[in-house]
């Protein structure tokens, strides 16, 4: 898995993002009812964990963040 620099809506800057693990994908599917979450990335900035897709900066309304305990 390679990290990518992408714009983070909550940080307001370009930050490193990573793809989700299997347990994180399951959590996002449960929260959003999306069939596929393969295009979702998580911001790696400290205390952020904001989620975005590869094409949309803010695909979730309200903003969706992964909990720390996943």
N, CA, C, O and CB atoms as a CASP TS submission, in Angstrom:
PFRMAT TS
TARGET T0000
AUTHOR 0000-0000-0000
METHOD Language model
MODEL 1
PARENT N/A
ATOM      1  N   UNK     1       0.835  -1.182   0.000  1.00  0.00           N
ATOM      2  CA  UNK     1       0.000   0.000   0.000  1.00  0.00           C
ATOM      3  C   UNK     1       0.878   1.243   0.000  1.00  0.00           C
ATOM      4  O   UNK     1       1.729   1.414   0.873  1.00  0.00           O
ATOM      5  CB  UNK     1      -0.949  -0.001   1.210  1.00  0.00           C
ATOM      6  N   UNK     2       0.674   2.076  -0.947  1.00  0.00           N
ATOM      7  CA  UNK     2       1.436   3.311  -1.036  1.00  0.00           C
ATOM      8  C   UNK     2       0.570   4.489  -0.614  1.00  0.00           C
ATOM      9  O   UNK     2      -0.575   4.615  -1.047  1.00  0.00           O
ATOM     10  CB  UNK     2       1.973   3.518  -2.461  1.00  0.00           C
ATOM     11  N   UNK     3       1.118   5.341   0.223  1.00  0.00           N
ATOM     12  CA  UNK     3       0.390   6.547   0.632  1.00  0.00           C
ATOM     13  C   UNK     3       0.389   7.555  -0.505  1.00  0.00           C
ATOM     14  O   UNK     3       1.320   7.604  -1.309  1.00  0.00           O
ATOM     15  CB  UNK     3       1.015   7.171   1.906  1.00  0.00           C
ATOM     16  N   UNK     4      -0.668   8.357  -0.562  1.00  0.00           N
ATOM     17  CA  UNK     4      -0.807   9.370  -1.604  1.00  0.00           C
ATOM     18  C   UNK     4      -1.090  10.719  -0.965  1.00  0.00           C
ATOM     19  O   UNK     4      -1.823  10.807   0.020  1.00  0.00           O
ATOM     20  CB  UNK     4      -1.930   8.992  -2.599  1.00  0.00           C
ATOM     21  N   UNK     5      -0.506  11.768  -1.528  1.00  0.00           N
ATOM     22  CA  UNK     5      -0.859  13.119  -1.082  1.00  0.00           C
ATOM     23  C   UNK     5      -2.143  13.530  -1.769  1.00  0.00           C
ATOM     24  O   UNK     5      -2.238  13.509  -2.996  1.00  0.00           O
ATOM     25  CB  UNK     5       0.283  14.140  -1.385  1.00  0.00           C
ATOM     26  N   UNK     6      -3.134  13.905  -0.971  1.00  0.00           N
ATOM     27  CA  UNK     6      -4.428  14.343  -1.466  1.00  0.00           C
ATOM     28  C   UNK     6      -4.893  15.491  -0.578  1.00  0.00           C
ATOM     29  O   UNK     6      -4.428  15.651   0.551  1.00  0.00           O
ATOM     30  CB  UNK     6      -5.469  13.168  -1.481  1.00  0.00           C
ATOM     31  N   UNK     7      -5.813  16.281  -1.105  1.00  0.00           N
ATOM     32  CA  UNK     7      -6.357  17.379  -0.318  1.00  0.00           C
ATOM     33  C   UNK     7      -7.285  16.821   0.755  1.00  0.00           C
ATOM     34  O   UNK     7      -8.141  15.984   0.472  1.00  0.00           O
ATOM     35  CB  UNK     7      -7.107  18.389  -1.222  1.00  0.00           C
ATOM     36  N   UNK     8      -7.110  17.290   1.989  1.00  0.00           N
ATOM     37  CA  UNK     8      -7.987  16.905   3.097  1.00  0.00           C
ATOM     38  C   UNK     8      -8.884  18.085   3.425  1.00  0.00           C
ATOM     39  O   UNK     8      -8.401  19.175   3.734  1.00  0.00           O
ATOM     40  CB  UNK     8      -7.165  16.462   4.354  1.00  0.00           C
ATOM     41  N   UNK     9     -10.167  17.870   3.358  1.00  0.00           N
ATOM     42  CA  UNK     9     -11.145  18.925   3.591  1.00  0.00           C
ATOM     43  C   UNK     9     -11.065  19.466   5.019  1.00  0.00           C
ATOM     44  O   UNK     9     -11.186  20.673   5.226  1.00  0.00           O
ATOM     45  CB  UNK     9     -12.547  18.409   3.308  1.00  0.00           C
ATOM     46  N   UNK    10     -10.865  18.594   5.999  1.00  0.00           N
ATOM     47  CA  UNK    10     -10.830  19.062   7.379  1.00  0.00           C
ATOM     48  C   UNK    10      -9.505  19.716   7.742  1.00  0.00           C
ATOM     49  O   UNK    10      -9.490  20.664   8.528  1.00  0.00           O
ATOM     50  CB  UNK    10     -11.100  17.917   8.315  1.00  0.00           C
ATOM     51  N   UNK    11      -8.389  19.236   7.192  1.00  0.00           N
ATOM     52  CA  UNK    11      -7.076  19.846   7.458  1.00  0.00           C
ATOM     53  C   UNK    11      -6.902  21.134   6.652  1.00  0.00           C
ATOM     54  O   UNK    11      -6.221  22.059   7.095  1.00  0.00           O
ATOM     55  CB  UNK    11      -5.938  18.853   7.121  1.00  0.00           C
ATOM     56  N   UNK    12      -7.511  21.192   5.478  1.00  0.00           N
ATOM     57  CA  UNK    12      -7.389  22.358   4.616  1.00  0.00           C
ATOM     58  C   UNK    12      -6.089  22.398   3.834  1.00  0.00           C
ATOM     59  O   UNK    12      -5.733  23.431   3.266  1.00  0.00           O
ATOM     60  CB  UNK    12      -7.510  23.595   5.430  1.00  0.00           C
ATOM     61  N   UNK    13      -5.374  21.267   3.800  1.00  0.00           N
ATOM     62  CA  UNK    13      -4.100  21.182   3.086  1.00  0.00           C
ATOM     63  C   UNK    13      -3.960  19.816   2.431  1.00  0.00           C
ATOM     64  O   UNK    13      -4.759  18.914   2.683  1.00  0.00           O
ATOM     65  CB  UNK    13      -2.916  21.446   4.040  1.00  0.00           C
ATOM     66  N   UNK    14      -2.942  19.669   1.592  1.00  0.00           N
ATOM     67  CA  UNK    14      -2.612  18.363   1.030  1.00  0.00           C
ATOM     68  C   UNK    14      -1.931  17.539   2.115  1.00  0.00           C
ATOM     69  O   UNK    14      -0.949  17.978   2.714  1.00  0.00           O
ATOM     70  CB  UNK    14      -1.696  18.499  -0.236  1.00  0.00           C
ATOM     71  N   UNK    15      -2.453  16.355   2.361  1.00  0.00           N
ATOM     72  CA  UNK    15      -1.921  15.465   3.399  1.00  0.00           C
ATOM     73  C   UNK    15      -1.783  14.056   2.833  1.00  0.00           C
ATOM     74  O   UNK    15      -2.404  13.715   1.827  1.00  0.00           O
ATOM     75  CB  UNK    15      -2.839  15.462   4.659  1.00  0.00           C
ATOM     76  N   UNK    16      -0.961  13.242   3.493  1.00  0.00           N
ATOM     77  CA  UNK    16      -0.844  11.842   3.096  1.00  0.00           C
ATOM     78  C   UNK    16      -2.134  11.110   3.452  1.00  0.00           C
ATOM     79  O   UNK    16      -2.679  11.289   4.541  1.00  0.00           O
ATOM     80  CB  UNK    16       0.380  11.169   3.781  1.00  0.00           C
ATOM     81  N   UNK    17      -2.613  10.292   2.535  1.00  0.00           N
ATOM     82  CA  UNK    17      -3.796   9.453   2.732  1.00  0.00           C
ATOM     83  C   UNK    17      -3.409   8.014   2.431  1.00  0.00           C
ATOM     84  O   UNK    17      -2.483   7.760   1.660  1.00  0.00           O
ATOM     85  CB  UNK    17      -4.989   9.919   1.826  1.00  0.00           C
ATOM     86  N   UNK    18      -4.113   7.084   3.034  1.00  0.00           N
ATOM     87  CA  UNK    18      -3.879   5.664   2.761  1.00  0.00           C
ATOM     88  C   UNK    18      -5.198   4.958   2.500  1.00  0.00           C
ATOM     89  O   UNK    18      -6.268   5.433   2.878  1.00  0.00           O
ATOM     90  CB  UNK    18      -3.138   4.993   3.934  1.00  0.00           C
ATOM     91  N   UNK    19      -5.090   3.817   1.845  1.00  0.00           N
ATOM     92  CA  UNK    19      -6.276   2.981   1.625  1.00  0.00           C
ATOM     93  C   UNK    19      -6.684   2.340   2.950  1.00  0.00           C
ATOM     94  O   UNK    19      -5.898   2.304   3.897  1.00  0.00           O
ATOM     95  CB  UNK    19      -6.002   1.884   0.538  1.00  0.00           C
ATOM     96  N   UNK    20      -7.897   1.845   3.009  1.00  0.00           N
ATOM     97  CA  UNK    20      -8.427   1.275   4.243  1.00  0.00           C
ATOM     98  C   UNK    20      -8.064  -0.199   4.390  1.00  0.00           C
ATOM     99  O   UNK    20      -7.869  -0.906   3.401  1.00  0.00           O
ATOM    100  CB  UNK    20      -9.937   1.442   4.289  1.00  0.00           C
ATOM    101  N   UNK    21      -7.976  -0.650   5.640  1.00  0.00           N
ATOM    102  CA  UNK    21      -7.800  -2.068   5.933  1.00  0.00           C
ATOM    103  C   UNK    21      -9.162  -2.755   5.799  1.00  0.00           C
ATOM    104  O   UNK    21     -10.185  -2.091   5.629  1.00  0.00           O
ATOM    105  CB  UNK    21      -7.193  -2.284   7.368  1.00  0.00           C
ATOM    106  N   UNK    22      -9.167  -4.066   5.874  1.00  0.00           N
ATOM    107  CA  UNK    22     -10.419  -4.826   5.740  1.00  0.00           C
ATOM    108  C   UNK    22     -11.426  -4.455   6.829  1.00  0.00           C
ATOM    109  O   UNK    22     -12.609  -4.281   6.535  1.00  0.00           O
ATOM    110  CB  UNK    22     -10.133  -6.332   5.792  1.00  0.00           C
ATOM    111  N   UNK    23     -10.983  -4.331   8.066  1.00  0.00           N
ATOM    112  CA  UNK    23     -11.923  -3.989   9.149  1.00  0.00           C
ATOM    113  C   UNK    23     -12.434  -2.555   9.005  1.00  0.00           C
ATOM    114  O   UNK    23     -13.588  -2.274   9.328  1.00  0.00           O
ATOM    115  CB  UNK    23     -11.246  -4.167  10.525  1.00  0.00           C
ATOM    116  N   UNK    24     -11.589  -1.656   8.525  1.00  0.00           N
ATOM    117  CA  UNK    24     -12.023  -0.286   8.295  1.00  0.00           C
ATOM    118  C   UNK    24     -13.037  -0.207   7.152  1.00  0.00           C
ATOM    119  O   UNK    24     -14.002   0.554   7.223  1.00  0.00           O
ATOM    120  CB  UNK    24     -10.818   0.603   7.994  1.00  0.00           C
ATOM    121  N   UNK    25     -12.813  -0.995   6.102  1.00  0.00           N
ATOM    122  CA  UNK    25     -13.769  -1.044   4.988  1.00  0.00           C
ATOM    123  C   UNK    25     -15.132  -1.521   5.480  1.00  0.00           C
ATOM    124  O   UNK    25     -16.162  -0.970   5.094  1.00  0.00           O
ATOM    125  CB  UNK    25     -13.252  -1.972   3.864  1.00  0.00           C
ATOM    126  N   UNK    26     -15.136  -2.540   6.326  1.00  0.00           N
ATOM    127  CA  UNK    26     -16.393  -3.066   6.862  1.00  0.00           C
ATOM    128  C   UNK    26     -17.114  -1.987   7.674  1.00  0.00           C
ATOM    129  O   UNK    26     -18.333  -1.852   7.573  1.00  0.00           O
ATOM    130  CB  UNK    26     -16.131  -4.316   7.738  1.00  0.00           C
ATOM    131  N   UNK    27     -16.377  -1.225   8.472  1.00  0.00           N
ATOM    132  CA  UNK    27     -16.982  -0.150   9.264  1.00  0.00           C
ATOM    133  C   UNK    27     -17.598   0.910   8.364  1.00  0.00           C
ATOM    134  O   UNK    27     -18.724   1.348   8.600  1.00  0.00           O
ATOM    135  CB  UNK    27     -15.938   0.488  10.189  1.00  0.00           C
ATOM    136  N   UNK    28     -16.862   1.330   7.327  1.00  0.00           N
ATOM    137  CA  UNK    28     -17.358   2.365   6.410  1.00  0.00           C
ATOM    138  C   UNK    28     -18.595   1.874   5.661  1.00  0.00           C
ATOM    139  O   UNK    28     -19.553   2.626   5.487  1.00  0.00           O
ATOM    140  CB  UNK    28     -16.258   2.774   5.406  1.00  0.00           C
ATOM    141  N   UNK    29     -18.578   0.617   5.218  1.00  0.00           N
ATOM    142  CA  UNK    29     -19.760   0.055   4.547  1.00  0.00           C
ATOM    143  C   UNK    29     -20.974   0.098   5.462  1.00  0.00           C
ATOM    144  O   UNK    29     -22.073   0.446   5.029  1.00  0.00           O
ATOM    145  CB  UNK    29     -19.492  -1.392   4.099  1.00  0.00           C
ATOM    146  N   UNK    30     -20.776  -0.251   6.712  1.00  0.00           N
ATOM    147  CA  UNK    30     -21.867  -0.255   7.678  1.00  0.00           C
ATOM    148  C   UNK    30     -22.395   1.160   7.935  1.00  0.00           C
ATOM    149  O   UNK    30     -23.602   1.355   8.077  1.00  0.00           O
ATOM    150  CB  UNK    30     -21.404  -0.888   8.989  1.00  0.00           C
ATOM    151  N   UNK    31     -21.506   2.133   7.994  1.00  0.00           N
ATOM    152  CA  UNK    31     -21.902   3.523   8.259  1.00  0.00           C
ATOM    153  C   UNK    31     -22.579   4.185   7.069  1.00  0.00           C
ATOM    154  O   UNK    31     -23.496   4.988   7.239  1.00  0.00           O
ATOM    155  CB  UNK    31     -20.695   4.333   8.659  1.00  0.00           C
ATOM    156  N   UNK    32     -22.127   3.850   5.859  1.00  0.00           N
ATOM    157  CA  UNK    32     -22.589   4.570   4.670  1.00  0.00           C
ATOM    158  C   UNK    32     -23.585   3.795   3.827  1.00  0.00           C
ATOM    159  O   UNK    32     -24.271   4.376   2.987  1.00  0.00           O
ATOM    160  CB  UNK    32     -21.424   4.936   3.825  1.00  0.00           C
ATOM    161  N   UNK    33     -23.672   2.480   4.042  1.00  0.00           N
ATOM    162  CA  UNK    33     -24.526   1.593   3.235  1.00  0.00           C
ATOM    163  C   UNK    33     -24.073   1.525   1.771  1.00  0.00           C
ATOM    164  O   UNK    33     -24.850   1.130   0.902  1.00  0.00           O
ATOM    165  CB  UNK    33     -25.981   2.067   3.301  1.00  0.00           C
ATOM    166  N   UNK    34     -22.818   1.908   1.494  1.00  0.00           N
ATOM    167  CA  UNK    34     -22.262   1.802   0.142  1.00  0.00           C
ATOM    168  C   UNK    34     -21.901   0.348  -0.126  1.00  0.00           C
ATOM    169  O   UNK    34     -21.454  -0.361   0.776  1.00  0.00           O
ATOM    170  CB  UNK    34     -21.011   2.725  -0.034  1.00  0.00           C
ATOM    171  N   UNK    35     -22.094  -0.092  -1.352  1.00  0.00           N
ATOM    172  CA  UNK    35     -21.740  -1.463  -1.723  1.00  0.00           C
ATOM    173  C   UNK    35     -20.237  -1.645  -1.833  1.00  0.00           C
ATOM    174  O   UNK    35     -19.699  -2.693  -1.478  1.00  0.00           O
ATOM    175  CB  UNK    35     -22.401  -1.841  -3.039  1.00  0.00           C
ATOM    176  N   UNK    36     -19.562  -0.611  -2.329  1.00  0.00           N
ATOM    177  CA  UNK    36     -18.109  -0.690  -2.496  1.00  0.00           C
ATOM    178  C   UNK    36     -17.450   0.523  -1.853  1.00  0.00           C
ATOM    179  O   UNK    36     -17.912   1.655  -2.002  1.00  0.00           O
ATOM    180  CB  UNK    36     -17.728  -0.783  -3.996  1.00  0.00           C
ATOM    181  N   UNK    37     -16.369   0.265  -1.141  1.00  0.00           N
ATOM    182  CA  UNK    37     -15.595   1.344  -0.524  1.00  0.00           C
ATOM    183  C   UNK    37     -14.120   1.248  -0.934  1.00  0.00           C
ATOM    184  O   UNK    37     -13.237   1.747  -0.236  1.00  0.00           O
ATOM    185  CB  UNK    37     -15.729   1.294   1.018  1.00  0.00           C
ATOM    186  N   UNK    38     -13.876   0.613  -2.052  1.00  0.00           N
ATOM    187  CA  UNK    38     -12.504   0.444  -2.543  1.00  0.00           C
ATOM    188  C   UNK    38     -11.846   1.767  -2.904  1.00  0.00           C
ATOM    189  O   UNK    38     -10.619   1.847  -2.957  1.00  0.00           O
ATOM    190  CB  UNK    38     -12.495  -0.467  -3.749  1.00  0.00           C
ATOM    191  N   UNK    39     -12.629   2.797  -3.150  1.00  0.00           N
ATOM    192  CA  UNK    39     -12.090   4.096  -3.546  1.00  0.00           C
ATOM    193  C   UNK    39     -11.956   5.071  -2.377  1.00  0.00           C
ATOM    194  O   UNK    39     -11.699   6.255  -2.594  1.00  0.00           O
ATOM    195  CB  UNK    39     -12.968   4.705  -4.608  1.00  0.00           C
ATOM    196  N   UNK    40     -12.125   4.592  -1.135  1.00  0.00           N
ATOM    197  CA  UNK    40     -12.080   5.465   0.036  1.00  0.00           C
ATOM    198  C   UNK    40     -10.664   5.475   0.619  1.00  0.00           C
ATOM    199  O   UNK    40     -10.009   4.438   0.726  1.00  0.00           O
ATOM    200  CB  UNK    40     -13.109   5.004   1.105  1.00  0.00           C
ATOM    201  N   UNK    41     -10.208   6.685   0.995  1.00  0.00           N
ATOM    202  CA  UNK    41      -8.897   6.885   1.593  1.00  0.00           C
ATOM    203  C   UNK    41      -9.063   7.594   2.929  1.00  0.00           C
ATOM    204  O   UNK    41     -10.030   8.325   3.143  1.00  0.00           O
ATOM    205  CB  UNK    41      -7.971   7.693   0.649  1.00  0.00           C
ATOM    206  N   UNK    42      -8.094   7.365   3.836  1.00  0.00           N
ATOM    207  CA  UNK    42      -8.109   8.013   5.140  1.00  0.00           C
ATOM    208  C   UNK    42      -6.914   8.952   5.263  1.00  0.00           C
ATOM    209  O   UNK    42      -5.794   8.595   4.900  1.00  0.00           O
ATOM    210  CB  UNK    42      -8.097   6.965   6.275  1.00  0.00           C
ATOM    211  N   UNK    43      -7.162  10.155   5.777  1.00  0.00           N
ATOM    212  CA  UNK    43      -6.093  11.129   6.022  1.00  0.00           C
ATOM    213  C   UNK    43      -5.227  10.639   7.183  1.00  0.00           C
ATOM    214  O   UNK    43      -5.739  10.233   8.227  1.00  0.00           O
ATOM    215  CB  UNK    43      -6.682  12.547   6.331  1.00  0.00           C
ATOM    216  N   UNK    44      -3.908  10.683   6.982  1.00  0.00           N
ATOM    217  CA  UNK    44      -2.977  10.221   8.006  1.00  0.00           C
ATOM    218  C   UNK    44      -2.457  11.338   8.908  1.00  0.00           C
ATOM    219  O   UNK    44      -1.605  11.087   9.760  1.00  0.00           O
ATOM    220  CB  UNK    44      -1.820   9.534   7.354  1.00  0.00           C
ATOM    221  N   UNK    45      -2.947  12.554   8.741  1.00  0.00           N
ATOM    222  CA  UNK    45      -2.512  13.651   9.610  1.00  0.00           C
ATOM    223  C   UNK    45      -2.900  13.336  11.053  1.00  0.00           C
ATOM    224  O   UNK    45      -3.945  12.734  11.299  1.00  0.00           O
ATOM    225  CB  UNK    45      -3.138  15.007   9.155  1.00  0.00           C
ATOM    226  N   UNK    46      -2.062  13.738  12.002  1.00  0.00           N
ATOM    227  CA  UNK    46      -2.373  13.461  13.416  1.00  0.00           C
ATOM    228  C   UNK    46      -3.758  13.969  13.811  1.00  0.00           C
ATOM    229  O   UNK    46      -4.119  15.112  13.532  1.00  0.00           O
ATOM    230  CB  UNK    46      -1.318  14.098  14.321  1.00  0.00           C
ATOM    231  N   UNK    47      -4.514  13.109  14.456  1.00  0.00           N
ATOM    232  CA  UNK    47      -5.854  13.438  14.975  1.00  0.00           C
ATOM    233  C   UNK    47      -6.877  13.791  13.906  1.00  0.00           C
ATOM    234  O   UNK    47      -7.874  14.438  14.225  1.00  0.00           O
ATOM    235  CB  UNK    47      -5.751  14.578  15.926  1.00  0.00           C
ATOM    236  N   UNK    48      -6.678  13.398  12.656  1.00  0.00           N
ATOM    237  CA  UNK    48      -7.644  13.732  11.610  1.00  0.00           C
ATOM    238  C   UNK    48      -8.513  12.522  11.267  1.00  0.00           C
ATOM    239  O   UNK    48      -9.676  12.468  11.664  1.00  0.00           O
ATOM    240  CB  UNK    48      -6.918  14.240  10.350  1.00  0.00           C
ATOM    241  N   UNK    49      -7.959  11.549  10.532  1.00  0.00           N
ATOM    242  CA  UNK    49      -8.661  10.336  10.125  1.00  0.00           C
ATOM    243  C   UNK    49      -9.901  10.605   9.269  1.00  0.00           C
ATOM    244  O   UNK    49     -10.815   9.782   9.219  1.00  0.00           O
ATOM    245  CB  UNK    49      -9.058   9.558  11.342  1.00  0.00           C
ATOM    246  N   UNK    50      -9.929  11.754   8.600  1.00  0.00           N
ATOM    247  CA  UNK    50     -11.021  12.112   7.701  1.00  0.00           C
ATOM    248  C   UNK    50     -11.030  11.170   6.497  1.00  0.00           C
ATOM    249  O   UNK    50      -9.974  10.756   6.019  1.00  0.00           O
ATOM    250  CB  UNK    50     -10.891  13.587   7.239  1.00  0.00           C
ATOM    251  N   UNK    51     -12.221  10.836   6.013  1.00  0.00           N
ATOM    252  CA  UNK    51     -12.351   9.959   4.859  1.00  0.00           C
ATOM    253  C   UNK    51     -12.740  10.743   3.614  1.00  0.00           C
ATOM    254  O   UNK    51     -13.517  11.696   3.677  1.00  0.00           O
ATOM    255  CB  UNK    51     -13.378   8.869   5.135  1.00  0.00           C
ATOM    256  N   UNK    52     -12.190  10.327   2.492  1.00  0.00           N
ATOM    257  CA  UNK    52     -12.524  10.909   1.191  1.00  0.00           C
ATOM    258  C   UNK    52     -12.376   9.807   0.149  1.00  0.00           C
ATOM    259  O   UNK    52     -11.801   8.753   0.418  1.00  0.00           O
ATOM    260  CB  UNK    52     -11.606  12.151   0.851  1.00  0.00           C
ATOM    261  N   UNK    53     -12.902  10.066  -1.038  1.00  0.00           N
ATOM    262  CA  UNK    53     -12.687   9.118  -2.125  1.00  0.00           C
ATOM    263  C   UNK    53     -11.568   9.659  -3.003  1.00  0.00           C
ATOM    264  O   UNK    53     -11.103  10.782  -2.808  1.00  0.00           O
ATOM    265  CB  UNK    53     -13.998   8.887  -2.953  1.00  0.00           C
ATOM    266  N   UNK    54     -11.146   8.868  -3.955  1.00  0.00           N
ATOM    267  CA  UNK    54     -10.075   9.299  -4.841  1.00  0.00           C
ATOM    268  C   UNK    54     -10.454  10.480  -5.694  1.00  0.00           C
ATOM    269  O   UNK    54      -9.582  11.235  -6.123  1.00  0.00           O
ATOM    270  CB  UNK    54      -9.658   8.176  -5.715  1.00  0.00           C
ATOM    271  N   UNK    55     -11.746  10.663  -5.954  1.00  0.00           N
ATOM    272  CA  UNK    55     -12.193  11.724  -6.846  1.00  0.00           C
ATOM    273  C   UNK    55     -12.901  12.872  -6.140  1.00  0.00           C
ATOM    274  O   UNK    55     -12.951  13.980  -6.674  1.00  0.00           O
ATOM    275  CB  UNK    55     -13.099  11.155  -7.874  1.00  0.00           C
ATOM    276  N   UNK    56     -13.444  12.635  -4.958  1.00  0.00           N
ATOM    277  CA  UNK    56     -14.191  13.678  -4.252  1.00  0.00           C
ATOM    278  C   UNK    56     -13.506  14.034  -2.945  1.00  0.00           C
ATOM    279  O   UNK    56     -13.128  13.158  -2.168  1.00  0.00           O
ATOM    280  CB  UNK    56     -15.632  13.227  -3.987  1.00  0.00           C
ATOM    281  N   UNK    57     -13.352  15.328  -2.712  1.00  0.00           N
ATOM    282  CA  UNK    57     -12.725  15.801  -1.478  1.00  0.00           C
ATOM    283  C   UNK    57     -13.646  15.623  -0.284  1.00  0.00           C
ATOM    284  O   UNK    57     -13.194  15.372   0.833  1.00  0.00           O
ATOM    285  CB  UNK    57     -12.327  17.265  -1.612  1.00  0.00           C
ATOM    286  N   UNK    58     -14.954  15.757  -0.532  1.00  0.00           N
ATOM    287  CA  UNK    58     -15.933  15.678   0.561  1.00  0.00           C
ATOM    288  C   UNK    58     -17.149  14.861   0.119  1.00  0.00           C
ATOM    289  O   UNK    58     -18.213  15.420  -0.148  1.00  0.00           O
ATOM    290  CB  UNK    58     -16.372  17.102   1.011  1.00  0.00           C
ATOM    291  N   UNK    59     -16.986  13.529   0.041  1.00  0.00           N
ATOM    292  CA  UNK    59     -18.090  12.702  -0.439  1.00  0.00           C
ATOM    293  C   UNK    59     -19.146  12.395   0.616  1.00  0.00           C
ATOM    294  O   UNK    59     -20.249  11.967   0.276  1.00  0.00           O
ATOM    295  CB  UNK    59     -17.553  11.425  -0.969  1.00  0.00           C
ATOM    296  N   UNK    60     -18.826  12.606   1.883  1.00  0.00           N
ATOM    297  CA  UNK    60     -19.752  12.253   2.956  1.00  0.00           C
ATOM    298  C   UNK    60     -20.252  13.518   3.652  1.00  0.00           C
ATOM    299  O   UNK    60     -19.468  14.398   4.009  1.00  0.00           O
ATOM    300  CB  UNK    60     -19.073  11.306   3.974  1.00  0.00           C
ATOM    301  N   UNK    61     -21.554  13.591   3.836  1.00  0.00           N
ATOM    302  CA  UNK    61     -22.151  14.715   4.530  1.00  0.00           C
ATOM    303  C   UNK    61     -23.092  14.167   5.589  1.00  0.00           C
ATOM    304  O   UNK    61     -24.124  13.597   5.236  1.00  0.00           O
ATOM    305  CB  UNK    61     -22.897  15.661   3.545  1.00  0.00           C
ATOM    306  N   UNK    62     -22.785  14.312   6.858  1.00  0.00           N
ATOM    307  CA  UNK    62     -21.676  15.064   7.424  1.00  0.00           C
ATOM    308  C   UNK    62     -20.338  14.358   7.202  1.00  0.00           C
ATOM    309  O   UNK    62     -20.298  13.205   6.773  1.00  0.00           O
ATOM    310  CB  UNK    62     -21.906  15.288   8.908  1.00  0.00           C
ATOM    311  N   UNK    63     -19.257  15.056   7.497  1.00  0.00           N
ATOM    312  CA  UNK    63     -17.906  14.513   7.339  1.00  0.00           C
ATOM    313  C   UNK    63     -17.793  13.223   8.131  1.00  0.00           C
ATOM    314  O   UNK    63     -18.288  13.132   9.255  1.00  0.00           O
ATOM    315  CB  UNK    63     -16.831  15.537   7.800  1.00  0.00           C
ATOM    316  N   UNK    64     -17.147  12.234   7.555  1.00  0.00           N
ATOM    317  CA  UNK    64     -17.000  10.931   8.185  1.00  0.00           C
ATOM    318  C   UNK    64     -15.532  10.699   8.529  1.00  0.00           C
ATOM    319  O   UNK    64     -14.656  10.856   7.679  1.00  0.00           O
ATOM    320  CB  UNK    64     -17.533   9.806   7.262  1.00  0.00           C
ATOM    321  N   UNK    65     -15.273  10.327   9.777  1.00  0.00           N
ATOM    322  CA  UNK    65     -13.919  10.019  10.246  1.00  0.00           C
ATOM    323  C   UNK    65     -13.898   8.632  10.845  1.00  0.00           C
ATOM    324  O   UNK    65     -14.854   8.204  11.491  1.00  0.00           O
ATOM    325  CB  UNK    65     -13.434  11.059  11.279  1.00  0.00           C
ATOM    326  N   UNK    66     -12.796   7.932  10.624  1.00  0.00           N
ATOM    327  CA  UNK    66     -12.645   6.609  11.245  1.00  0.00           C
ATOM    328  C   UNK    66     -12.387   6.757  12.735  1.00  0.00           C
ATOM    329  O   UNK    66     -11.616   7.625  13.145  1.00  0.00           O
ATOM    330  CB  UNK    66     -11.496   5.815  10.579  1.00  0.00           C
ATOM    331  N   UNK    67     -13.016   5.927  13.545  1.00  0.00           N
ATOM    332  CA  UNK    67     -12.707   5.970  14.979  1.00  0.00           C
ATOM    333  C   UNK    67     -11.285   5.450  15.231  1.00  0.00           C
ATOM    334  O   UNK    67     -10.761   4.661  14.445  1.00  0.00           O
ATOM    335  CB  UNK    67     -13.741   5.133  15.788  1.00  0.00           C
ATOM    336  N   UNK    68     -10.683   5.884  16.301  1.00  0.00           N
ATOM    337  CA  UNK    68      -9.304   5.497  16.628  1.00  0.00           C
ATOM    338  C   UNK    68      -9.154   4.022  16.974  1.00  0.00           C
ATOM    339  O   UNK    68      -8.064   3.467  16.836  1.00  0.00           O
ATOM    340  CB  UNK    68      -8.805   6.323  17.778  1.00  0.00           C
ATOM    341  N   UNK    69     -10.217   3.386  17.415  1.00  0.00           N
ATOM    342  CA  UNK    69     -10.105   2.011  17.912  1.00  0.00           C
ATOM    343  C   UNK    69     -10.294   0.928  16.843  1.00  0.00           C
ATOM    344  O   UNK    69     -10.476  -0.239  17.188  1.00  0.00           O
ATOM    345  CB  UNK    69     -11.110   1.800  18.994  1.00  0.00           C
ATOM    346  N   UNK    70     -10.256   1.285  15.574  1.00  0.00           N
ATOM    347  CA  UNK    70     -10.372   0.260  14.516  1.00  0.00           C
ATOM    348  C   UNK    70      -9.023  -0.271  14.136  1.00  0.00           C
ATOM    349  O   UNK    70      -8.922  -1.136  13.267  1.00  0.00           O
ATOM    350  CB  UNK    70     -11.067   0.822  13.280  1.00  0.00           C
TER
END
